[in-house]
Amino acid sequence: MKVDLSARSDKHRWKSVVKDLLLLLLILLGVFAIWWNGWSWIDTNINPSTDLATNIAARGQFGDKFGAVNALFAGFAFAGIIFTIFLQNREIHQTKRMLEEQLKDSNKQRFDSTFFQLLTLHNDITAKLVDLESVGRNSFKAFNTRIIISDVDFPGYSALKKLDREEIRRLRDSRVITHEIKQKLEPADVSNLEAALETGVACCDNFLDHSVELQERKIKLAYTKAAELHVDNYSHYFRNLYHTLRFVKESPLIEDTERNRYAKIVRSQLSEPELLTLFYNSLTKIELAGREKMELGYPKMGRLLQEFDILQNLPPRSVLHPVHLIIFQSNYKAGV
């Protein structure tokens, strides 16, 4: 059975109007009754003599005596008007506040809709990544491995970063990987270190050198070599993630206090290999031959990574050299 909601609403509105008119009529009748009773009481009770003129004069004096009452009630009426204005003003503020809350909720819903669409797109792009024989998030492992093998020293770096400086010096001087050192390393690390020592001790010397210029030059060359043929596989990924973080940073639909919460949601989607790739993609300015105007992650993406602490879950042990962390922090310190 179909119900006519419009007819029911009109009927309810007319009932409300009729009730209001009846209430107004009742108030007017009440005021008139008070006035009539007061008039009748004066005619009945103010009779000081049998002379009509004397009685009329007495009634006039009685009315003048209560003229102050009129002033009192006029004052009450004025106070009532002021109070009514106050109530109306408060109601206006409440209505304004309610509308602002409704607008805020509406903006929040709009932001959430766009944000989670971007996040879904991010995960879809990640799942469809292909790098040689690697698919999805495994592609980042392949890309990071390509960075390592793009520099003659970096395979050895992966092992040396697990040792302290004194152990590295003894290793350099003796060119012997002792049993104590082997216990700290994985078999693959031992193999890489043995291969590096076969060609000399430059790997150890370069690792011990904490010169920013040297380490920045080496990572630039290695990343450029790794990215020249394969960075296009990741370009869509980098762009979408950049615009997601930028949307969180700049959107007028949410309060500033809410931005970090959404950035944490983005951060929770990123695996350790992804974080490492983002770190090196944004570490420093890198130019690819023939695409000098193409910006990888430096500096815009790096600023967002730093501002929202996206790399919080990146273990320092994942970074090839401790100086790389210093370079990143120097490039994106506050105000730069």
C-alpha positions in Angstrom: 0.0 0.0 0.0 1.5 3.3 -1.1 1.4 6.1 1.5 1.2 9.8 0.3 3.9 11.3 2.6 3.4 14.8 1.1 -0.3 14.8 2.1 0.5 13.6 5.6 3.1 16.4 6.0 0.6 19.1 4.8 -2.0 17.8 7.2 0.5 17.8 10.1 1.5 21.4 9.2 -2.1 22.6 9.1 -2.8 21.0 12.5 0.2 22.9 14.0 -1.1 26.2 12.5 -4.5 25.7 13.9 -3.1 24.9 17.4 -1.0 28.1 17.3 -4.1 30.2 16.3 -6.1 28.7 19.1 -3.3 29.4 21.6 -3.1 33.0 20.5 -6.9 33.4 20.7 -6.8 31.9 24.2 -4.1 34.3 25.3 -6.1 37.3 23.9 -9.3 36.1 25.7 -7.3 35.8 29.0 -5.9 39.3 28.7 -9.4 40.7 27.9 -10.9 38.8 30.8 -8.3 40.3 33.2 -9.0 43.7 31.9 -12.8 43.3 32.1 -12.6 41.9 35.6 -10.4 44.8 36.7 -12.8 47.3 35.2 -15.8 45.6 36.9 -14.0 45.4 40.3 -13.3 49.1 40.2 -16.9 50.0 39.4 -18.2 47.7 42.1 -15.8 48.4 45.0 -14.7 52.1 44.6 -17.9 53.8 45.8 -16.9 56.3 48.6 -20.3 58.1 48.5 -23.7 58.1 47.0 -22.8 61.0 44.7 -22.0 59.7 41.2 -19.5 62.6 40.4 -17.6 61.9 43.6 -17.4 58.2 42.8 -16.1 58.9 39.3 -13.4 61.2 40.7 -12.4 58.6 43.3 -12.2 55.9 40.6 -10.0 58.3 38.5 -7.7 58.9 41.5 -7.5 55.2 42.1 -6.6 54.6 38.5 -3.9 57.3 38.6 -2.4 55.7 41.8 -1.8 52.5 39.9 -0.3 54.3 36.9 3.1 53.2 38.3 2.0 49.6 37.8 1.6 50.4 34.1 5.2 51.6 34.0 6.3 48.4 35.9 4.5 46.2 33.4 5.9 48.2 30.5 9.4 47.6 32.0 8.6 43.9 32.3 7.5 43.9 28.7 10.7 45.6 27.6 12.7 43.1 29.7 10.8 40.4 28.0 11.7 41.8 24.6 15.4 41.9 25.5 15.2 38.3 26.8 13.4 37.2 23.6 16.2 38.8 21.5 18.8 37.0 23.7 17.0 33.7 23.2 16.8 34.3 19.4 20.5 35.3 19.3 21.4 32.1 21.2 19.2 30.0 18.8 20.9 31.6 15.8 24.3 30.7 17.2 23.2 27.2 17.9 21.8 26.9 14.4 25.0 28.3 13.0 27.1 25.8 15.0 24.8 23.0 13.9 25.2 24.0 10.3 29.0 24.2 10.7 29.0 20.7 12.2 26.9 19.4 9.4 29.2 21.0 6.8 32.3 19.6 8.6 30.7 16.1 8.6 29.9 16.5 4.9 33.4 17.6 4.1 34.8 14.7 6.2 32.7 12.3 4.2 33.9 13.8 0.9 37.5 13.6 2.0 37.2 10.0 3.2 35.6 9.0 -0.1 38.5 10.5 -2.1 41.2 9.3 0.3 40.1 5.7 0.4 39.7 5.6 -3.4 43.3 6.8 -3.7 44.4 4.2 -1.2 42.6 1.5 -3.1 44.2 2.7 -6.3 47.6 2.6 -4.6 47.1 -1.0 -3.6 45.8 -1.9 -7.1 48.9 -0.3 -8.7 51.2 -2.0 -6.3 49.6 -5.4 -7.0 50.1 -4.9 -10.7 53.7 -3.9 -10.6 56.0 -6.0 -12.8 59.8 -5.9 -12.7 61.5 -8.6 -14.7 60.3 -11.8 -13.1 59.0 -10.1 -9.9 55.4 -9.1 -9.4 53.6 -6.9 -6.9 55.5 -5.9 -3.7 58.3 -8.4 -4.6 59.1 -5.9 -7.4 60.6 -3.6 -4.8 63.0 -6.3 -3.6 64.1 -6.7 -7.2 64.7 -3.0 -7.6 66.6 -2.7 -4.4 68.8 -5.6 -5.4 69.5 -3.9 -8.7 70.7 -0.8 -6.8 73.1 -3.0 -4.7 74.6 -4.7 -7.8 75.0 -1.4 -9.6 78.0 -0.4 -7.5 81.0 -2.6 -7.0 81.2 -1.9 -3.3 77.5 -2.1 -2.3 77.4 -6.0 -2.1 80.2 -5.8 0.4 78.5 -2.8 2.2 75.5 -5.1 2.9 77.9 -7.3 5.0 80.1 -4.6 6.5 77.2 -2.7 8.0 76.7 -5.6 10.3 80.2 -5.2 11.8 81.7 -2.5 14.0 84.4 -0.2 12.7 87.2 -2.0 14.5 86.2 -5.4 13.0 86.2 -3.8 9.6 89.7 -2.4 10.1 91.0 -5.8 11.2 89.3 -7.4 8.2 90.9 -4.8 5.9 94.3 -5.3 7.3 94.2 -9.1 7.3 91.9 -9.8 4.4 90.7 -12.8 6.4 87.1 -13.3 7.4 87.5 -14.8 10.9 85.1 -17.2 12.5 83.8 -14.5 14.8 82.9 -12.3 11.8 81.2 -15.2 10.0 79.0 -15.7 13.0 77.6 -12.2 12.5 76.9 -12.6 8.8 74.6 -14.6 6.6 76.1 -17.0 4.1 75.3 -14.7 1.2 77.1 -11.8 3.1 80.2 -14.0 3.6 80.2 -14.8 -0.1 79.8 -11.2 -1.2 82.6 -10.1 1.2 84.9 -12.8 -0.1 84.3 -11.6 -3.7 85.0 -8.0 -2.7 88.2 -8.9 -0.9 89.5 -10.8 -4.0 89.8 -7.4 -5.8 91.3 -5.5 -2.8 90.3 -3.6 0.2 88.6 -0.7 -1.5 85.2 -1.9 -0.2 86.4 -1.6 3.4 88.1 1.7 2.8 85.0 3.2 1.2 82.7 1.9 3.8 84.9 3.4 6.6 84.9 6.7 4.7 82.0 8.8 6.1 82.5 11.5 3.6 79.0 12.8 2.5 80.4 13.7 -1.0 81.8 10.1 -1.6 78.7 8.2 -0.4 76.3 10.6 -2.1 78.2 10.2 -5.4 78.2 6.4 -5.1 74.5 6.1 -4.4 73.6 8.6 -7.2 75.6 6.5 -9.8 74.1 3.3 -8.5 70.5 4.5 -8.4 70.9 6.1 -11.9 72.1 2.9 -13.3 69.3 0.9 -11.7 66.6 3.4 -12.7 67.6 4.1 -16.3 65.8 1.1 -17.7 63.3 0.2 -14.9 62.1 3.3 -13.1 59.2 3.7 -15.6 57.8 0.5 -14.1 57.4 2.4 -10.9 56.5 5.9 -12.2 52.7 5.4 -11.8 53.2 4.1 -8.2 55.4 7.1 -7.2 53.0 9.6 -8.7 49.9 8.2 -7.1 51.5 7.9 -3.7 52.8 11.5 -4.0 49.4 12.9 -4.8 47.8 10.8 -2.0 50.1 12.4 0.5 49.7 15.8 -1.1 46.0 15.4 -0.8 46.3 14.7 2.9 48.6 17.7 3.4 46.6 20.3 1.4 43.0 19.3 1.4 40.7 22.0 3.0 38.1 19.3 3.8 39.8 18.2 7.1 41.4 19.9 10.1 45.2 20.2 10.4 44.9 18.0 13.5 43.5 15.1 11.4 46.3 15.0 8.7 48.8 12.9 10.6 46.1 10.3 11.3 45.5 9.8 7.6 49.2 9.8 6.9 49.6 6.9 9.4 47.0 5.0 7.4 49.1 5.5 4.3 52.2 4.5 6.1 50.6 1.3 7.4 50.1 0.1 3.7 53.9 0.2 2.9 56.2 -2.8 3.3 59.8 -2.5 4.3 61.1 -3.0 0.6 58.7 -0.2 -0.5 60.0 2.1 2.2 63.6 1.4 1.1 62.8 2.2 -2.5 61.0 5.4 -1.5 64.0 6.4 0.6 66.5 6.0 -2.2 64.1 7.5 -4.8 63.9 10.6 -2.6 67.4 10.7 -1.1 69.0 13.3 -3.4 68.7 14.9 -6.8 69.2 12.3 -9.6 68.9 13.0 -13.3 68.4 10.4 -16.0 70.0 10.8 -19.4 67.5 12.4 -21.8 65.0 13.0 -19.0 66.8 15.8 -17.0 63.6 17.6 -16.3 61.9 14.5 -14.9 61.7 14.7 -11.1 62.0 11.4 -9.3 61.4 11.8 -5.6 63.6 14.8 -4.8 62.6 17.2 -3.4 58.8 17.2 -3.3 58.2 13.5 -2.4 61.0 13.6 0.1 59.5 16.5 1.9 56.2 14.7 2.3 58.0 11.6 3.5 59.8 13.6 6.1 56.8 15.8 7.2 54.5 12.8 7.8 57.3 10.5 9.0 56.4 7.9 6.4 59.8 6.2 6.8 59.4 5.7 10.5 59.2 1.9 10.0 62.3 1.7 7.8 65.0 -0.1 9.9 68.4 1.6 9.7 69.9 -1.8 9.0 68.1 -1.7 5.6 70.1 1.4 4.5 73.3 0.6 2.6 75.4 3.1 4.5 74.8 5.2 7.7 75.8 8.3 5.8 72.7 7.9 3.5 70.5 8.6 6.5 72.5 11.8 7.2 72.1 12.9 3.6 68.3 12.4 3.8 68.0 14.3 7.1 70.2 17.1 5.8 68.2 17.5 2.6 64.9 17.6 4.4 65.5 19.2 7.7 62.9 21.8 8.9 62.7 24.8 6.6 64.7 23.3 3.7 
